[in-house]
Amino acid sequence: MFDLKKASSIESSSKAEAKTDYILIVDDEEINRLALSEMLQRDYNVETAKTGREALEKIREQEFGVVVADHRMPGMTGVELFIELERQNTLSSKIVLTGFADLNSVVSAVNDGKIYNYLKKPIKGDDFRLAVRQAMSHFKMKISNRCLVSMVKRMMEEHAKLSKRLSQHEPIQSPELTETMAYYQPQKMNLSILFADIRGFTAFSSNTEAERVISVLQDVFQFMHPLVYDCGGFVDKHLGDGLMAVFGLGDNSNPAAAAICMQRMVDSAEPVLSELSQSVGGELRLGIGCASGEIVLGMVGSDLHNELAIIGQPANRANRLQEMTKLPLVLPRAEEVLGSFHYAMGIADPSLVEGLEDFRIVDLPDSLRVRDFHELTQIGVIAC
């Protein structure tokens, strides 16, 4: 398939230019990994993995613009890897390499794994480099777009305010303006909501100078914000030492995106909160709750201020699930049921965490129910 002599010279490529784009190549055959790497290493940071499982571990630690995987691999095929990445809401563009015999199965799975491109073996260097370049451009476009939802939200609020003021001074005769104002009419949508709060922060802030309080809070938000946006959500508002995030307004949204964001927050909380706890001289813990369902979306306010409001049971339930993470810290009975945690705990609707690793489905006894939602008998819990 590849030129062995070329593959052996992989270390000799020029590294003069700074490379900021990361590529992951997944193939169970070493010679293939080396040859594909050689084709790309001049322009990209290239890493390799032997199996789909190893690739998943690397992707948890590093964001790759493009993931290239051979389809026929033992244990987990390239298509199965990409379907898993899509389930985890990974933004990486995906290219699968396939032989003619497997082409039909790969093509039929393109939509399931949101595969950007597939290349038939044998692979030609120029075709491969062009495909990767296009896939990287596609990835960068998604990166640029992931913050647009929150930007659009702010623009909607400002535009609604200006449109209302304009209508008070003169009749609206512009069809474009009338159509735009109609877009801001209340509507019902299915969204996922995440609430996060810092346990122990109130006690810390009450005995600390203002500048230090804000500095620590900024460190916490610097940790949480990228995780929200990486999972396709946006931060709707900050609530003192916590925040509310919304998932599902973008195209091709994953219903489990809020739970995936929660999982990533919990997985990466230890080093951040451990360091901050030491610096403030007390324990800081992260509590998270998320839920999904139908909400009402609309503009509320007055002539002085308008904002986009998200109203409904999912938002209320996500907040109550977040509140529930306090209980293991104060009630032995709650700790027996939910488990203990040192850095972070997340509680979610069980439907959101189905199939996600690290979550436990917990049956709630009658003596321990979610406030205002006593009918909820099961929850998904993750902790560290």
Wavefront OBJ file of the C-alpha trace (Angstrom):
o trace
v 0.000 0.000 0.000
v 2.776 2.431 0.905
v 6.443 3.030 0.076
v 8.475 1.429 2.885
v 11.592 3.433 2.014
v 9.686 6.707 2.331
v 8.088 5.599 5.573
v 11.484 4.977 7.161
v 12.505 8.598 6.614
v 9.715 10.071 8.695
v 12.013 11.712 11.262
v 13.945 13.665 8.623
v 11.165 16.063 7.627
v 11.618 19.786 8.176
v 10.193 21.244 11.399
v 11.069 24.853 10.666
v 7.507 26.131 10.539
v 5.357 26.344 13.661
v 2.524 23.842 13.423
v -0.656 24.401 15.397
v -3.061 21.968 13.702
v -3.289 18.428 15.084
v -4.010 15.275 13.091
v -4.630 11.804 14.521
v -3.981 8.748 12.353
v -5.489 5.458 13.509
v -4.297 2.218 11.897
v -3.342 -1.156 13.348
v -0.411 -1.526 10.906
v 2.732 0.403 11.815
v 3.953 0.831 8.241
v 0.679 2.512 7.318
v 0.834 4.858 10.301
v 4.373 5.886 9.421
v 3.657 6.462 5.743
v 0.496 8.488 6.360
v 2.330 10.521 9.002
v 5.145 11.297 6.575
v 2.688 12.699 4.063
v 1.385 15.198 6.645
v 4.094 15.935 9.194
v 5.569 18.858 7.273
v 2.361 20.863 7.751
v 0.717 19.377 10.838
v 1.343 17.978 14.291
v 0.687 14.304 13.659
v -0.048 11.700 16.316
v -0.920 8.054 15.803
v -2.920 5.326 17.496
v -2.946 1.562 16.937
v -6.577 0.954 17.897
v -9.872 2.742 18.192
v -9.694 2.539 21.994
v -6.258 4.143 22.043
v -7.582 6.845 19.713
v -10.464 7.614 22.105
v -7.995 8.060 24.963
v -5.866 10.467 22.929
v -8.921 12.446 21.838
v -9.944 12.904 25.464
v -6.590 14.601 26.116
v -6.094 16.569 22.888
v -8.397 18.205 20.355
v -7.583 16.996 16.841
v -8.755 18.915 13.798
v -8.839 15.772 11.673
v -8.990 12.091 12.592
v -7.977 9.644 9.861
v -8.833 5.988 10.494
v -8.514 2.773 8.567
v -11.883 1.072 8.427
v -10.756 -2.532 8.818
v -9.128 -2.744 12.264
v -9.484 -5.419 14.964
v -11.695 -4.653 17.938
v -13.201 -1.414 16.647
v -13.503 -0.501 12.982
v -12.868 2.982 11.700
v -16.583 3.556 11.154
v -17.386 2.353 14.680
v -14.767 4.760 16.036
v -16.357 7.650 14.172
v -19.856 6.742 15.318
v -18.566 6.817 18.903
v -16.898 10.194 18.316
v -20.144 11.541 16.917
v -22.017 10.241 19.970
v -19.523 12.117 22.138
v -20.126 15.289 20.112
v -16.498 15.523 18.980
v -15.900 18.323 16.476
v -13.022 16.660 14.614
v -13.454 16.150 10.870
v -13.341 12.433 10.071
v -11.743 10.637 7.127
v -12.037 6.871 6.749
v -9.731 4.778 4.567
v -11.332 1.742 2.998
v -10.725 -1.038 0.523
v -13.095 -1.673 -2.345
v -14.624 -4.707 -0.622
v -15.750 -2.587 2.358
v -16.850 0.447 0.360
v -20.590 -0.243 0.497
v -20.641 -0.661 4.288
v -18.581 2.490 4.748
v -20.790 4.601 2.482
v -23.942 3.399 4.255
v -22.466 4.493 7.599
v -21.280 7.936 6.485
v -24.275 9.715 8.014
v -24.211 7.762 11.285
v -20.608 8.766 11.945
v -20.830 12.204 10.276
v -17.823 11.135 8.195
v -16.456 14.081 6.237
v -14.736 12.013 3.523
v -13.669 8.494 2.608
v -10.691 7.472 0.492
v -10.250 4.192 -1.336
v -6.995 2.281 -1.088
v -4.354 2.480 -2.405
v -3.963 6.046 -1.154
v -2.302 8.608 -3.393
v -0.235 11.214 -1.557
v -1.638 14.275 -3.346
v -5.230 13.097 -2.942
v -4.630 12.359 0.739
v -3.063 15.740 1.478
v -5.864 17.548 -0.343
v -8.534 15.607 1.569
v -6.863 16.386 4.897
v -6.488 20.065 4.013
v -10.170 20.319 3.137
v -11.147 18.417 6.271
v -9.035 20.762 8.417
v -10.740 23.772 6.831
v -14.095 22.182 7.635
v -13.011 21.681 11.260
v -11.876 25.307 11.570
v -15.210 26.442 10.208
v -16.980 24.449 12.947
v -14.654 25.957 15.552
v -15.513 29.444 14.293
v -19.218 28.636 14.310
v -19.421 27.124 17.786
v -19.435 30.556 19.452
v -21.899 32.058 16.991
v -24.970 30.788 18.836
v -24.118 32.820 21.926
v -23.194 35.789 19.735
v -26.528 35.514 17.941
v -28.287 35.392 21.315
v -26.712 38.711 22.312
v -27.527 40.208 18.911
v -31.130 39.019 19.216
v -31.465 40.771 22.555
v -29.951 44.003 21.255
v -31.914 43.888 18.006
v -35.190 43.243 19.787
v -34.519 46.238 22.020
v -33.703 48.518 19.081
v -36.637 47.263 17.019
v -39.033 47.933 19.853
v -37.728 51.457 20.316
v -37.982 52.104 16.579
v -41.581 50.903 16.458
v -42.492 53.332 19.236
v -41.283 56.283 17.170
v -42.558 55.403 13.699
v -44.630 52.684 11.999
v -42.666 49.691 10.806
v -42.979 49.581 7.028
v -39.913 47.522 6.165
v -40.837 43.893 5.280
v -37.361 42.792 6.341
v -37.719 44.401 9.770
v -41.236 42.993 10.231
v -39.989 39.507 9.360
v -37.034 39.863 11.716
v -39.245 40.969 14.606
v -41.504 37.979 13.994
v -38.494 35.737 14.498
v -38.353 36.880 18.120
v -41.880 35.692 18.870
v -42.090 33.115 21.686
v -41.690 29.514 20.597
v -41.353 26.049 22.087
v -38.192 24.033 21.547
v -36.554 20.874 22.836
v -33.296 21.833 24.545
v -30.915 20.550 27.197
v -30.038 22.761 30.162
v -27.004 22.565 32.452
v -26.610 24.298 35.812
v -23.267 24.392 37.633
v -22.401 25.772 41.058
v -19.269 25.941 43.226
v -19.689 24.430 46.689
v -17.754 26.263 49.396
v -17.393 29.468 47.415
v -19.839 31.516 49.500
v -17.892 30.827 52.697
v -14.647 31.736 50.945
v -16.021 34.967 49.445
v -17.486 36.229 52.728
v -14.040 36.428 54.319
v -11.953 37.441 51.311
v -11.195 40.721 49.597
v -13.219 41.451 46.477
v -10.344 41.347 44.002
v -9.343 37.853 45.130
v -12.960 36.599 44.995
v -13.369 37.707 41.395
v -9.956 36.324 40.435
v -10.805 32.836 41.720
v -14.239 32.957 40.096
v -12.629 33.903 36.787
v -10.335 30.875 37.074
v -13.370 28.635 37.542
v -15.192 30.083 34.546
v -12.046 29.875 32.417
v -12.145 26.148 33.156
v -15.861 25.625 32.462
v -16.548 27.864 29.467
v -14.420 26.016 26.863
v -16.030 22.723 27.845
v -19.511 24.169 27.268
v -18.670 25.586 23.858
v -16.675 22.508 22.813
v -19.846 20.467 23.312
v -21.934 22.791 21.157
v -23.597 24.750 23.961
v -23.442 28.356 25.087
v -23.363 30.055 28.462
v -26.741 31.727 28.904
v -25.985 33.518 32.138
v -23.732 33.574 35.191
v -25.455 33.045 38.523
v -23.060 34.329 41.174
v -20.601 31.475 41.604
v -22.341 29.319 39.016
v -23.683 29.358 35.494
v -26.492 28.188 33.255
v -25.670 26.705 29.844
v -27.973 25.734 26.983
v -27.503 22.958 24.418
v -29.516 22.205 21.307
v -29.969 25.511 19.475
v -27.384 24.663 16.804
v -27.796 22.432 13.768
v -27.192 18.686 14.192
v -27.293 19.091 17.956
v -26.754 16.035 20.094
v -29.477 15.583 22.762
v -26.823 14.217 25.145
v -24.463 17.169 24.635
v -25.217 18.596 28.095
v -24.415 15.267 29.751
v -21.217 14.946 27.698
v -20.221 18.437 28.854
v -20.976 17.385 32.441
v -18.824 14.282 32.008
v -15.903 16.340 30.732
v -16.247 18.840 33.573
v -16.138 16.066 36.156
v -13.270 14.252 34.430
v -11.092 17.368 34.349
v -12.143 18.994 37.648
v -9.539 17.479 39.985
v -6.399 19.438 39.028
v -8.291 22.729 38.720
v -10.277 22.527 41.953
v -7.420 20.945 43.894
v -5.149 23.871 43.066
v -7.852 26.461 43.753
v -8.799 24.807 47.047
v -5.194 24.982 48.199
v -4.924 28.614 47.169
v -8.090 29.669 49.046
v -7.446 27.525 52.115
v -10.734 25.619 51.891
v -12.483 22.953 49.866
v -14.140 24.005 46.617
v -16.317 21.436 44.863
v -18.296 21.564 41.628
v -21.963 20.527 41.525
v -23.655 20.093 38.133
v -27.172 19.172 37.018
v -28.617 18.762 33.550
v -32.000 17.911 32.081
v -33.747 18.076 28.719
v -37.199 18.567 27.316
v -39.540 21.171 25.888
v -38.962 24.764 26.961
v -40.436 28.144 26.055
v -37.991 30.491 24.364
v -38.759 34.195 24.068
v -37.742 37.775 24.751
v -38.758 39.251 28.100
v -38.065 42.529 29.825
v -39.012 46.157 29.465
v -38.054 49.249 27.507
v -34.980 49.470 29.719
v -33.692 45.941 29.190
v -34.602 42.879 27.128
v -33.119 39.396 27.242
v -33.713 35.935 25.885
v -35.607 33.876 28.469
v -35.623 30.084 28.715
v -38.580 28.861 30.739
v -39.875 25.395 31.519
v -39.557 22.197 33.494
v -36.154 21.149 32.070
v -34.528 24.335 33.352
v -36.145 23.944 36.762
v -35.238 20.257 36.933
v -31.608 20.869 35.936
v -31.342 23.422 38.732
v -32.861 21.026 41.278
v -30.505 18.226 40.167
v -27.583 20.574 40.644
v -28.865 21.431 44.131
v -29.052 17.721 44.935
v -25.243 17.441 44.707
v -25.115 19.292 48.046
v -26.778 16.435 49.885
v -23.895 13.915 50.005
v -21.815 16.607 51.731
v -24.259 16.944 54.632
v -26.474 13.837 54.797
v -25.005 10.351 55.389
v -28.106 8.771 53.850
v -27.621 10.787 50.635
v -23.958 9.828 50.538
v -24.923 6.140 50.745
v -27.239 6.492 47.748
v -25.427 9.009 45.548
v -21.849 8.317 46.612
v -19.183 10.703 47.863
v -17.089 13.159 45.876
v -13.995 15.237 46.527
v -13.961 17.516 43.480
v -17.095 17.285 41.337
v -20.456 15.543 41.078
v -22.945 15.656 38.227
v -26.567 14.487 38.254
v -28.593 14.189 35.050
v -31.804 12.896 33.563
v -31.176 9.161 33.007
v -32.219 9.463 29.353
v -29.300 11.848 28.706
v -26.586 9.529 30.007
v -27.660 6.275 28.372
v -24.554 4.628 26.945
v -22.140 7.197 28.390
v -19.228 5.733 30.335
v -18.612 6.635 33.997
v -22.273 7.389 34.775
v -24.186 5.254 37.276
v -27.959 4.919 37.094
v -29.214 5.357 40.650
v -32.660 4.328 41.905
v -33.891 6.940 44.373
v -35.612 5.726 47.544
v -38.787 7.436 48.739
v -36.757 9.198 51.439
v -34.449 10.850 48.900
v -36.133 12.526 45.952
v -35.428 15.533 43.753
v -37.039 18.653 45.193
v -40.208 19.586 43.254
v -39.769 16.475 41.081
v -40.735 13.591 43.359
v -41.899 11.557 40.366
v -38.267 11.231 39.222
v -37.220 7.835 40.525
v -33.962 7.386 38.616
v -31.008 9.679 37.957
v -27.612 9.420 36.297
v -24.677 10.212 38.601
v -20.995 10.829 37.894
v -18.403 11.912 40.468
v -14.727 12.279 41.181
l 1 2 3 4 5 6 7 8 9 10 11 12 13 14 15 16 17 18 19 20 21 22 23 24 25 26 27 28 29 30 31 32 33 34 35 36 37 38 39 40 41 42 43 44 45 46 47 48 49 50 51 52 53 54 55 56 57 58 59 60 61 62 63 64 65 66 67 68 69 70 71 72 73 74 75 76 77 78 79 80 81 82 83 84 85 86 87 88 89 90 91 92 93 94 95 96 97 98 99 100 101 102 103 104 105 106 107 108 109 110 111 112 113 114 115 116 117 118 119 120 121 122 123 124 125 126 127 128 129 130 131 132 133 134 135 136 137 138 139 140 141 142 143 144 145 146 147 148 149 150 151 152 153 154 155 156 157 158 159 160 161 162 163 164 165 166 167 168 169 170 171 172 173 174 175 176 177 178 179 180 181 182 183 184 185 186 187 188 189 190 191 192 193 194 195 196 197 198 199 200 201 202 203 204 205 206 207 208 209 210 211 212 213 214 215 216 217 218 219 220 221 222 223 224 225 226 227 228 229 230 231 232 233 234 235 236 237 238 239 240 241 242 243 244 245 246 247 248 249 250 251 252 253 254 255 256 257 258 259 260 261 262 263 264 265 266 267 268 269 270 271 272 273 274 275 276 277 278 279 280 281 282 283 284 285 286 287 288 289 290 291 292 293 294 295 296 297 298 299 300 301 302 303 304 305 306 307 308 309 310 311 312 313 314 315 316 317 318 319 320 321 322 323 324 325 326 327 328 329 330 331 332 333 334 335 336 337 338 339 340 341 342 343 344 345 346 347 348 349 350 351 352 353 354 355 356 357 358 359 360 361 362 363 364 365 366 367 368 369 370 371 372 373 374 375 376 377 378 379 380 381 382 383 384
